Amino acid sequence: MPIIEHNGIKVNLDDKGFLLNFEDWEKDSRYIGGKGRNWSIDRRRIDILKFMREYYKKYNFFPIVRQVCKNVHQAKNCVNEKS
């Protein structure tokens, strides 16, 4: 099981690079995920992640994609757009 660290934050990932513990996600985790990889996350993506995360915590399932974009005040295809 991979463990990565950034600015003193340690995060456990599975073999595919996904978080093992839902609560490990922090604002700085977006930098951890991109470290050594060819991607980054902008403010719009952070807003999507934050909304989906809070929705999942409240209802224990993910929202309909159209509702994500509407609630974060982005274009209706915001989840499918490439950055």
Beta strands, then each sheet from edge to edge (+ up, - down):
strand 1: 3-6
strand 2: 9-12
sheet 1: 1+ 2-
end
